[in-house]
Amino acid sequence: MSHFSTAPPTVSVLNRRSHSIKFPDVKRRAEVLVRLTLIQNVPQANPIQLGDLLFEVFPASVTQELKDLFQPKPNGTAQVVVFGPGQKLRHFLTGLHVPFEDGGTDTPDRFDPNRLYFAELTTDEQFQQTQDRSAGAHLVLFSPDESLPAGVYAERSNSGVLIHVTLPLLDNLSDEPRAQLGFIKIIHLLSTPPPSAN
């Protein structure tokens, strides 16, 4: 005769807790380390380390700073012109309610040295054509280039600056503070006057 013994079933109770974390206001990007520890309600029990979470915290004003950089000139003229077939930057600026002139899909015949130009290009031919006409312009070209590592490349002359961005910066510009900070640096580089020759 066989005798079977069955152990009582094991019941795993998952106790879910939700907590909110208030991050401090920061003036620039900062890292905040949150350490999770379980303190048992048992006398003389040691705390149990559950792990660490590392957060990147950005200033709430990043998007506002970006918006402020695009404000029109006192005469009411939009200082920003967007051209090329891409739509990401147009959508972003429209969402920020930033006035800009839509220059269409083609490269302008001439560039006004007092305005900032941004182009989303998709072909090498468009890039070359824009580069050939860029003398004296303040121009940012968002254009992939398989011959270059992803990055930001600037060529400054006495009268203008050409910045070639091969990073996919525009992909997450609406909701990625790091991309917005990168874009702010590009705008500062674009609008900084050239050093005076001694």
N, C-alpha and C positions, 0 to 999 in steps of 0.2 A: 504494500500500500504506500503510495506516494503522498508526501505532505508538502504543500506549497505555502510559503509564507510571503505575504505581500507587504512591502513597506508602505507607510502612508504617503500619499502623493505630496510632492514638494510644490509649494505655491510660492511663486516669486512675485512680490509686490513691488511695483515700480512707483515710487513716490515722486511725482512730477512737481517741481516748484518753478515758478517764474519770478525772475528778479529784473528790475531795471537798474541800469547804471547811468548815473549822471556824470557826464564828462565835463571837465573845466573848459571855460572859454579860453581859447588860445589865440595868440597873435600870428603864429605861423605853424606849419605842420609840426606835430609832436607825436611821440609814441607813448602810450599809456599801457602799463602792465597790470593786469587784473589777476590776482592769485586766488584760486578756489581751494578752500579748506573745509573739511567736514569736522565739526566739533560735536562729539557725541554727548548725549545727556546722561553720561555714566560717570560716576566719580572716578578720578584718577586715570581716565582713558586719554590716551594721546591723540592729538588732532591728526587727521588723515589728509595728506596733501592730494588733491584731486587733479591739479594741473594748473597751467598758466594760459592766459589768453592775452595776446598782444594786439592792441588796436592802434590804428593810425587816426589821429584826430586833426581835423582841418578847421581853420577859422570859418565861422558862419558867413563872413563877408567876402569869401573868394568870388562867388558869382557876381556880387554887387561891384566888386573891384573891376572885374572883367567888363561889366556893363558900363561902368564909368569911363573906361578907356575908349569906348566907342561913341561917346556923345558927339553930336554934331558941332560944327564950328559956330561961332557967334553969328555969322551971316545966315545960318540955317542950312548950309550945305552939308549933306552927309559926307563925313570924311572917309567913309569906307565904301569901296567898290568891290563887289564879288562877281567873278566871272568864271567860265568853264562849265563843263557838263555836270559836275557833281552837285548834289543838293544838300549835303549834310550841314555845311556851314550856314547856308541860307536858312535851313530849318532851325538851327540853334539860335541865330541872331533874331529871327522872327519870334521865337519863343521868349527871348529876353526883351522883346519890344525895342530892339535897337534899330534905329534908322540906317539903312544902307541903300546904295544904288546897285541895282542888278544890271551888270554889264553884259548879260546874255551868255551864250555858250562859247562864243568865239573870243579870240584875243583882241583887245582894243588896238586900234591903229596907233594910238599914242597914249602916253601916261602923263597925267598931271603930277608934277613933283610935289605938290602940296596935299596929295591925298594918299591913303593907304589902300593897296590893292591886295586881294586874296583870291587865289585861283585853285579850284579843285580840278585837276587834270587827270586824264586816264591813259593818254598815249604819249610815247616818246616824241612824236611829231608835234603835238600840242606844246609839250615842254620846250622843245627846241625853238619853235616859233616864238613863244613868249619870251624866252631868254634872249633871242636875237633882237627883240624890240624893247628890252628892259632898261636901256641906258637912262639914267637919271630917275628911275622909278623907285618907290618904296613898295616892295613886292614880296609876297609870300606865296610860294607854289607848293601846294599839297599834291605830291605826285610820287607814286611808287617808283623805285629804281632798283632792279635786281643786281645792278653792278655796285651798289653801295650798301653798307650796313645800315640798319634802321637808325635814323638820327636826324639832327637838325644841322644844316650846312649854310653858312652865311658868307656872302661875298660883298664886301663894302667898297664903294668907290667914293670919290670926292662929292658926287652929286646924288648918290642913292645907295640902296642896299637891296640885294636879292637873297632871299632866304628860301632854301629848298628843304622841305620837311618830308622825309621818307617814312617817318613813324606813322602808325595808324591812329594819330591823335584825335581825329574827328569822330572816330567810331563811338566813343563813350563820352563825348564832351559835355553832354547835358547832365550826366549824373556821376561823373568821376572827377572829384576835386583835384586829383593829381594831374589829370589831363588839362584842367582849367588853369592850374598853376603853371604848367608848361606853356600853355597858350599865352598867358600873361607875360611870361619872360620873352616869348617871341615878339609880342607887340612892343614891349619896351625896347628890344633890340632893333626892331623895325623903325621906331620913331625917334631913336636917339640920334642927335646930329653927329656927323662925322667929326673926328678930332681935327682941330685947326692945325694947319702945317706951320711949323716955326721957321 
